[in-house]
Amino acid sequence: MNIMSITLATLFLVPAAYAADKKPMDGMPMDHKGMNMQMDHKSAAQTATATGTIKKVNTESGTVTIAHGPVKALDWPAMTMGFKAKPDQLQKLKEGDKVQFDFSSQGMDSTVTRIEKQ
């Protein structure tokens, strides 16, 4: 029982002793006023332009699948992927159309902002 008490006391006192040993960083205010403390784990939205071929249009889900070439602005290789799109954009597209398009990409979400047939 004595060893157990000593072990528990050590586990509780070591973090407190460690914290007391830490000195505040000079020149670094430690209050967080004015800081946005909400953590957003998504990356910032990036925009790019690409060319590709329409593989599928899904008006029900509001997506278009495009086989596009490399996107140098984002350091992406050529690939086939789904993009969100507005209903009026989807209505003028069909499978096999060659397109040039602008899109915004944030994390795993990519949205067409402009699309034109070539």
N, C-alpha and C positions, 0 to 999 in steps of 0.2 A: 504494500500500500504506500510506503514511503517513497519508493522509486517512482510510482505512478504520480504522486503529488509533485515531485521534483520535475518530472517530465512535462506535466501539464503547466506548471508555473513557468518553465523555460519557454514553452511554446507561446505563452501569452506575453512574456516579458521581452523576448528577443525582438519582435517587430517594433515595440515601443522604444527600446534602446536604439535600434537602428534609425528610427525616425528622428529621435532627439539628436542624433549625431549629424544629421543633414543640415547644412547651412543654406540659407536662401541665396539664390543666384543674384549676384550684384548686377544692378541695372535692369533686372527683369521683374517687372511688377507681377505679382502673383494673383491679383484679382482678375476676374474674367468679364468685367463689365464691357459691354459692346461687342462681345464675341458671340457668334452664332454657335451654340453648343450642340445643335442637332447634328448628328452624324449622318451624312449621305454617302453611302458606299458606292453609288454609281459614279462613273467618270463623267466629266463635263461633256456636253454635247459637242460633236464635231460635225462639220459639213464637208461635203465632197461632191464631185461630179464623176459620172461613169457612163459607159456605153454597154449595152447588152441586148439580149434577146428574151422576150417574154416567154416564160414556160407555162405559167398558169395564172389565171385571174380568178379570184374568189371574192365575189361581191358580198356574199353573206358574212364573211369574216373581215372584210375590208383590207385584204392583202393581195399583193401581186408577187409572184415568184419570178425572179430575173436571174439569168445566167449572165453575169457581168465580167468584164475584163479586170485586170489589176487596177486598184485604186491607190495611186502613188501617195496622195495626200494623207491617207490613213495607213499606208504601208500594208495594204491588203493584197493577197494574191487573187487571181481570177477564181471565181466560185459561183455557185448557184445558191441563192438565199431568198427568203421572204422579206418583204417590206410592207409596212402599213401604208395605206394610201386613202385619199378621199374618194367618195363615191363618184364624183364627176370625173376624176382622173381615171378610175377603173373602167367607166363606161366606154371610153374611147380606145381601150386596149383589147387585143386578142392574142391568143397563142401564136407565136412565130414573129410578131412585130419586132423590128429592130428599133431600139430606143436610145436616146441620150437623156439622162436624168440627173437631177440634183437630189441629195438626200441629207438628212440629219441622222447621226448615229450616236446613241448614248447607251453604253453598256451593251446589252444584247438586243436593244430595240433600235430599229432603223425605220425612218419614215420618209417617203418620197415628198419632196417639196415642190418639184417641177419635173414634168416628164413630157417628152416630145418624140413622135415617130420620126425616124430618119428616112 
